[in-house]
Amino acid sequence: MRIWPPEESSDVLRGARSIPPHSDQSHSIRSCSVRDRPVRLLLINPRSPESFWSFQWAMDQVLVHERALNPPLGLATLAALCPEHWTVRIVDETIEELPARPEADLVGVCAMGVQHPRQRELLAYYRQQGYDTVAGGSFASLCPEQLDGLADTVVAGEAENIWPQFCEEYEAGRPRPLYIERGSVDLLDVPVPRFDLLRMDRYETASLQFSRGCPYRCDFCDIIVMFGRKPRTKTTEQVGRELDALRGRGVTNVFFVDDNLIGNKKLARELLRSLAAYQKDHGYPFEFGTEASLNLTQDRELLELFRDAGFAWVFLGIETPDVESLKAAGKVQNTKMDLLDAVRTLYAYGIDVYAGFIVGFDNDTPEAFDRQYRFIVDAGIQVAMVGLLTAMPRTPLYERIEREGRLRHDVMPGDNTRAQTNVLPAGMSYEAMIDGYKALYHRLFSDDGIARRIDNKMRHLRQPNSLGPRHPRRLRLRMLGRLLKNGILPGGPRRWGRFLATLRRSPRLWPLVMVDWARGLSMRHYADRYLSDAPPQTENRIARAVAALQHRFTGAFERGAVTADVDHGDATPNLVVTIAGRVDDRFFRDLRRRVRTMMRDPKVSVTLRLAYLEHRQQDTVTRILEQLSRYGERFSVRLDAAMRHRLPVNPARTRIILEPSTTSP
């Protein structure tokens, strides 16, 4: 069941086999000698915090085999750029465990902005184990200074030219601490990504790239900062070779990750004609999706080519129906048409619409939320990514907001679908913006909001290019059963009624209706968890657990060996339990039981801070921590470097957060 792939970024590296860790903790990659054997490289895609784009509920409760939306295309491309005699392994933490002691000489960790905190953790861990490390990704490209001292080498910018240079110098024992791409990469030099290193069956949609760059000047967008305003493209022959490789691995859904596939319309037409011919020659093996600018809807030839090539959906940056806000942001291409008509034009050509929206523009007042709601519902856009205006480094917006004194340096830019941003709004208070944003999400993803959008879409999307998942019939029926059991039935009579009402149109459209319900309920789950305050019962559940621990282990609390505090900084209360002195094994077993009970509430998260641990307890505590790792990012362990060295917890299974060193027994 295709949900929707998030924006791809060429950010990640992945890994190989293992050597014993170096004993010299001051090891430096720049002091190594010439290699006498092929390099073993491990490339790692760090897990991301749950976000709007994770569709985690659908992954867990509806889909059967897939564990993530998109594979790390950037790492697969990087692997293809390595010398042929290198041994390369890619590990995507989103779908699999990371090796604690990999058989590798070099560990590369790349990241987008939202992955950077995890990137820091992994770099610290693998450096501590004595591995050579290299960091890269879109965050490194925008802010290489933020990685200074975190890795032995930082690679910033497009990798096609500088990565082979790094490989050569690393092999010769003289790599530099920083490589920056200063020029423009010719995509004709990009090899076919190493799709063979990816577990493609674990992803909902494969990724492929035709072009980089966008001709427009939206002031909030960092794409033109990284890739420029003159789109560069691969040849249609290159794309054909990549499709051959994907087809050979049984892939049926392909996401063109271009930020604007029609940035160069002439070359886009050539690509689309080539794709249509490829589909016809091979029996239409693929369903495509991509991102494009809204002026696509004004070009009839392009629309016909999109349909003929088999594009089932397109993501549009609509941003806002407010014309003045669009002009102020430099998104003038969206002011030259009626936005609602544009969406319905795509429906008429059988193309579903996913879209991005922004609140917090300078012209926005509290009334902007209702205006966005009405437009999204009328347009029938189920995958409506509404984000808070965020200023990314090096963008015109960032520079302007900083000049005006409205930039919050205490909020890291990255995921703009959490209830915070680094931009102080001009037309309302920050608090009013956050409250309006939360309320908008809850309106959109109420049962009524989901059903109304499905109904409004199906009035116009009568001949869709996609008739739903391409899975075998048995698997489709299984996913339908999981959707009904885990999503529709728990909603009670009101949801049952709204669901049945969306089935009144042609049965031919029912598969798409099911997919939209899965999307909507997944986004509802995200909003409930991260965009709503914890109910009183959540606070009570945490308080009862703390009281029970204090009652049973009074002595440990009285002498300060254990403390328990609640951090209310996020929508999900975080219980922080600190072990600062001697406690017996019974405490850890009791804590495990109470954490499991608390975790039944999706609003709860727990952090265990270990500042003290007896040697005899290491195995017991390690087992307990790995048992609690099933809760993902909701359970984490904080350790200083000395304690991390003593506690053999696999960082792939348990979220380890490293702290500055403290005295440890």
N, C-alpha and C positions, 0 to 999 in steps of 0.2 A: 504494500500500500504506500504509494508515494505521498509523503507529507509535504516537504519543501526543503531544499538544501539551502543552508546559509551561505553567506558570501564567502567564497574561497579566498585564501591568501597563500602566497608562496612563502610560508613562514617556518617550516618545520624540518628537523633532521631526525634520522633514526639509526638503529644500532646493530651491532654484530656479536661475535663471540667473545669469550672472556679470558683475561689473564689475571693472575693474582694481583691484588692492589699493591701499589708502591708503598713502601714503608716510610719514605721521606715525605712528610706532610708539606714541606716547602717546595715540592716538585714544581718545576716550571717547564712548560712546553718549549720555551725559547732556549732552554739549555740542553735539549735532547740531541743525540747524535744521529748520523745518517742511518736509515733503516736497513737491516739486512734481510728483511722478509716483507711480503706484501702487508699493507696496512689493513687493519680490521676496524671498520667504521660502524658505529651504532648511531642511527638517526632517530630522535625521539620527538613525537608530537605530544606535547603535554595536554593533559585533560583541561577542559575549560570549566569554569563555574557554570552551573545550570543557568540557562538564559531562555529568552523567548525562542531563540533558534534551536534550542536543544530538542524540543518536542519530546521531552523525557517521558511524559505520561504515555504518549502513543507508543514510544519505543518499548516501554515496559508492559503496557496493558493491552496493546492491540497487535503490534507486529510480532512475528514469531522468531525469525532468525536474525534480522538486522539489529545492530546495536548502535549505529550512528548514521547520520545522514550522508556525509561525504567523506571520502578518503583524503589524506593529505597530499594533494597533487604537487605542492611545492617540494615535498621531500622526495616523491617519486622522480621528479625532474632533476633534483639535486643528485640523486643516486645515479641517474643516467649521465651526469657530467663528471662522475668520478673516473679515475683511471681504470681500465678494464681489469687489471690484475688486483685491484682492491677487492676485499670481501665486504659487502655492504648489507646491512640488515635495517629494516624500518620497523619501528614499534610505535603503534598509535595507542597511547594510554586511554583513549576513549573506549577502545574495544578489547584491550588485553592488558595483562600485567607487564610491568617493566621488570627487567632483570636486575636483581640487587648487585650481582657480581658478574657482569657480562664479559664474555670473551672478546674483548675489544681493546684496541690501542687508543682510540679516539671516540669521544662521545659528543655528538652535536645535538643541541636543543634549540629549537626555533619557537617563536611565539608571536601571536597577535597581542594587542594591548591587554585583552581580558585574560590571556594566558601568562602574562609576564610574572605575576606572583608565583605561579607554579614553576615557571622557567627558573626563577631565582632559587627555589627550593632544590630543584633537580641539579642545577649547576653546582650548588654548594655541596650536595651529597656526593656527586660523582668526583668532584675535585678532592673532597675529603678522602675518598677511597683511592685516590692516586691516579685517576685517569686524566689524560689530556682532554680538554674541553674546548668546544667552539660554539658560539651563540650566533643566531641569526633570526631572520623573520621580519615582518613588517614593522614590529615595534623597534627592533634594532635599526631598521632603515630610517625611521622617523626620529628616534632618540638614542643614537649609539652611546651617548655619554651616560645613559642610565644603566648600561651594562659594564661600565668601566670597573675592572677589578673582580667582576663576577665570573668571567671565563678567561681562559688563556688567550683566546682569539675571538674577536667580534667581526662578523661579516655583515656589512650594511649595504643595502641596495640590491638591484637585480644580480643574480648569481652567475649568469651564463659566462661572463668573462672572468670575474674575480675568483669564483670557486675553483676552477682548474688551476689558477695561479696559486691559490692557497694550497691545494693538494700537492703541487709540485714542490713548493717550498717546505711544506710540512714533511714530505718524504725525504727531503734533503737535510732536515734537521734545523732549518732556519726560518720558521714561520714568523710573521709579524703579528703584533697584538691587534692591529686593526686593518681591515680591508674595506675600502669604500668605492663603490662604483660611481665614477664622476661623469661618465658619458652615457650614451644611449645604446641599449642592447638591440642588435638586429635579431628578430625572432626567427629569421631563416636559419640561424645557428642552433636553434633549440632542438635537442634530440627527442625521440619518442620516450616519454616517461617510463620508468621501470614499474609498470603495473604488476609485473610478476612478483614484486616484493610486497604487494598489498593483499590483504585478505578481502578481496572484493565482495565475497558473499556476505560479509558482515555489514555492508553499507547499503543504504536504500538507493542511492544515486551515485554514479561515477562522475568524475570531474574532467573537463577538457577545456583548454584555452585556445582561442583563435587570435585575440588581439589584446593589447595593453594600451591604456591611455584613453582620454575622453576630450572632445573638443570644447566642452562647456566650462563655465567659470563659477560654479556654485561655491560660495565662499566658505561653506562648512565642510567641504569634501577634501579628503587628503589624497584621493586617487591621482589628481593632476600634480600634486606635490611629488608623489613617488614615481609616476609613470609618464607625466607630461601631457600636453594637450594635443599632440599629433599622434593619432592612433597608429601603432605598428602592428603588423599582422604576420601570421604564418601563411604559407601557401596552402591551397586546397589539397595538394598532394600530401603535405605534412599532416593535415587534419585527417585525410583518408587513411594514412598509415596508423594514426592513433586509434581511429575507429576500428580498423582491422584488429588491432591488439585487444581492444575492449570486447569486440564481438567474439574473439577467440576465447575470452574468459567468461563468456555467458552473460555479459552485461546487456541490459535492455533499456535502462534509463540513463540519460546523459545530460549533465548540467554544464552548459558553456559558461564558465565563470567570468567571462569578460564583463567589465563594469558597464560597458555600453557596446553591445554587439554591432550596432549600426553607427558607431562613431565615424567610420568611413563608409558611406552608403554604397559607393561603387564596388568596393571590395567585399562588402557584406552581401551584395547581390550575387557576386561570383561564388561566394561561399554557399549561399542558400541554393543556388542552382546545382552546385556540386553535391550538396547534401541530398537534394531531391533525387538526383540521378543515382547516388549511392543507395538510398533507400529502395528505389525501384529495382536496382540490379541485385540486391541481396534480400528481397522479400520483406522490406520494411521492418528491420530488426530492432530499431531504436525509437524511443520517445524522447524528444528533446525539450529542454527548457533553458531560459537564459535571462539576462538583464538587458534592458534597452531604454533609451530615452523616449519620452511620450510622443515625439514627433513621428514615431513609427506609424501612429494611427492616421496620419495625414498623407501617407504614401501607399496608394492602392496596390502598386506592383510589389512593394515589400511585403504587404500583408498577405498577398496571394502566395508569394514565395515562402513565407513563414508557414503557411498552411500546407503547401505542397511538400515542404521539407519534413513535416511531421512535428512541428513545435506544438506542444500541448499547453504550455503556459509561458508567461513572461512576467518578470518582476519589474515594476515601474517605480521610479522615485517621484511620487505625486507630491509629497510633503505637506501641502495644505491647499484648501480651496480658496484661501485668501490671496487675491492677486497682488496686493501691496507687499505682503510678506515675501512672495515669490520674487518680486522685483528687487526688494531690498537684499535678498540673499543671492542675487545674480542668477536666479533660475528662470530667466526670461523665456526659455523655450516652452515652459508650461503655461505661459500667459497668452499664447496665440491660439487657444482652442477652448472649447467647453470641455471641462475635465470629465463630466459624467458621460457626455456623448463619446468621448475618446475611449473610455472603458467599455462602453456598450458596442463600439465598433470592433474592438478585439473579440468580444463575445460572438459577434456576428460572423467572424471568421473562424470560429471554433476554438479560440485561444483563451484559456483561463487567465485571470489576472491576480497576481500577488502584488502588494504595494507597500512602500514605506511612507510613513507620515511623521511629521515633526511638530511638537508643540514647544513653545518657549521663545518663538521669534519676538523681536522687539515690538511688533504690532499686535501681538497676542494679548488679549485680556481674558478674564475668566470665561467670557462668552465663547472663546475659541474652541473649548472642549465640546460644547454642544454642536458647533458648526462642523467639527471633524466627525462627530458621531453621526450626524444626519447624512453627511456625504458618504461615509464608509458603508452605512446600512443601505442607502439608496443604490449605491454602486454594486452591492452584493459581494464585496471583497472579504472573503473569510480570512485569508492570510494577510491581515492588516498589521504590519509591524509599526506600532506607534512608539516613537522614541522621544526623549527629551533632547532639546537642542544641546549639543555637546561640542566644545571647541577642542579639536585635535591639534597637537603641536604642529607648527609651521604652516598652518592654514591662514588665509586672510581673516577668518573669523576669530581665531585665537589671538592674532596680533591686535585686532580692533578691540576685542573684549578686554584684553590685558591693558591697553592704553586707557580704556574708559574706567578701569578699576573695578570691573565686574567679573574678574576671573577668580574662581575659588581654587587655590592651590592645594587644599586639603582633600580634594576629590580627584582621583586618578581617572583620566578619560579612558574609555574603552567600551564597556557595555552600556548603551544608553537606554536600556529597557529596565533598569533598576530604578528605584525611586530616589535618584540623586543625579546631579550633574555639576559640572564645574562652571556653569554659566549662571550668573544672577540675572533674572529677567528684568525687562524695563517696564512692562505693562501690568505687572502684578507682583505681589510679594512672592518670595521663594516658597514659602509654606503654602500659599494658595495654588501655586503651580503644581506642587507635589500632590496636594489633596485632589485637585482637578484631574491630574493624570491618573491617579489610582481609580478615581470614580469612573473615568472614561473606560478604562480596561474592564471594570466590572460590569458596566452597561453593555459593552460590546460582546462580552463572553458569557452573559447570562443566557439561559435557555432561549429566551425570546430573541435576544440579539443574534445568536447563532442561527436560529430558524428563519428569521426575517431576511437575513443576508442570503441564505441558501435559496429562499423563494425568489428574491429579487434577481439573483444571478440566473436561475434556471428559466426565467421569463425570456432571457436574451441569449443564453448559451444553449441553443437547441440542438446543434449538431457539433458537439465537442470533438476535437481531434483526439482526445483520450477518452476511453470508456472505462477507466479505472485501472487497478493493478494488473500487471501482466503475469502475475504468479499463476501456477497451476490452479485449477478449479478447487481442488481439495484444500489447498492452502488459503485461497480466498474465502472459502466457507468457514475455515477455522478462524480467520481474522474477523469475519463478521460476527461469529459467535463470541469472540473475546470483546468486541466493541459493545455488543448488546449486554453481555454479562457485567463487564467492568465499567461501562460508561453510561448506557441508556437506562438500564433497570435501576441502578442505585439512585437515579435522579427523581424517582417517584412519579406519581400520576401526571404532574404538570409537564415534566420532560417527556414522558411517554406520548402525551398529546401533541406536543410541539414536533417530536420526531415523526410521528405518523402523518402529521399535516404536511411535512416536507416530502412525503412519498406520493402525494396525490398526482404528481406529474408522470410522464411516461416512464414505465419500468426501465426503459433503456438508460435513463439518467440516474437510476438508483445507485449504481456503484460510485458515482461522483458525489451523491448525497452522503453516502457512508463515509467517504474520505473527508468531506467537509465537516461532518460531525466529529470525526477523530481529530482533525486539526483544531476545531473550536474547543473541544473539551480539553485537549492538551494545553492550549493557551489559557484556558480557564484555570486549570490546575496550577500553572505557573503564576497567574495573577493571585490566586488564593494563597499561595505560599509566600510570595515575595512582595506583593503589592497590597497586602491587607494587614492590619494590626493583629497581634496575637489575641485570641479571645481569652476571657478570664480563666476558662478551664485549663488552658495551656500553662498559664502562670501558676495555677493551683497544682497542676501535675508536677511541675518542677519543684515547687515549694515542698510538696509532700515527700518527694524523693530526697531532697536535701535534709529535711527534718528526720527522715528515717535513718539516713547515714549518720547524722549527728547523734541520734539516740543510741544507735548500735555501736558506734565507735567514738564515744564521748571523750575518752582519754586522748586519742589522736588529734581530735579537734582542739581540745583544751591546751595541749602543749604545742600547737601550731604545726604539727606534722601534716595536717590536712586542712585546706580551706576550700570553701565552695562559694562562688559568686556568680551572679547572672549579668551578662552583658546585654543591654537593651539597644545596642547601636543599630540593629537591623530589624527588619520586619519579623525575623525569626529569632526569638530569644536564645542566647547561647549560654549554656551552663558551663562554667570554667571550674574544673576541679584541679587543685594544685597539690601535688605530693612533695612536701619539702623536708620530710623526716621519715623515721622508721614506722612502717605499718606492716601488719602480717598479711599473709596470702588471702585470708578471709575477706579483707577489705576489697581487693581487686575482683574477687568472684562476686561479691555482693554488688559492687559497682557495675559489673557487666550485666547482671540481672536487671538492675534498675534502669540502666541505659536502654536496654531492649524494651522495657515497659514504656519509658518516655518516648521512644522513637515511634511508637504507634501514632503519635501526634505529628503530622508532617511539618508543624511549625517549630519543632524543637531541634536544636543542634547542641552538640556537646564537645567541649575541648578538654582533653586531659593534659595537664602540664606536669611533666616529670622533672623535678629538680633533684630528686634523690631516689635511689633504687639500690637495694642490696644485691650483691652478685648472685646469691642463690635464687633470687626471684626472677632473673632475666628470662628463663625459658617459660615460666608460668605467665608472666606479663606479656611476652611476645605472642603466645598463643591467644590470650584474651584480646589483645589489640587486633590481631588478624581476624578473629571472629567478629569483631565489631566493625571491620572494614566494609562489611556489606552495606553500610549506611552511606557510603560514598563521602561527599564533601560535608555531610551533616555531622560526621565524627572525625576529629583531627587530634593529633598528638603534638605537643610543643616540647622540643628538646633543645638543649644547648649542644654545641659541637662535641664536647667531651662525652655527654650522655649518649648522643647519637652513635658514637664510636663503640660504646659498650653494649648498646641494645640492638641486637641483630634483626630489626624489623625491616621487612621488604618495603621500600617506599612505593612500590607499585600497588601494594595491597592496602597499605595504611597511609593516610594523608599525614605526612610529617612536615612540620613547620619548624625550621631551625631558628634558634634565638642566639644572641650574643653569648659567648661562653661565660659560665659562672663556675664557681668552685664546686667540684663534684667529687664524691668519695671514690 
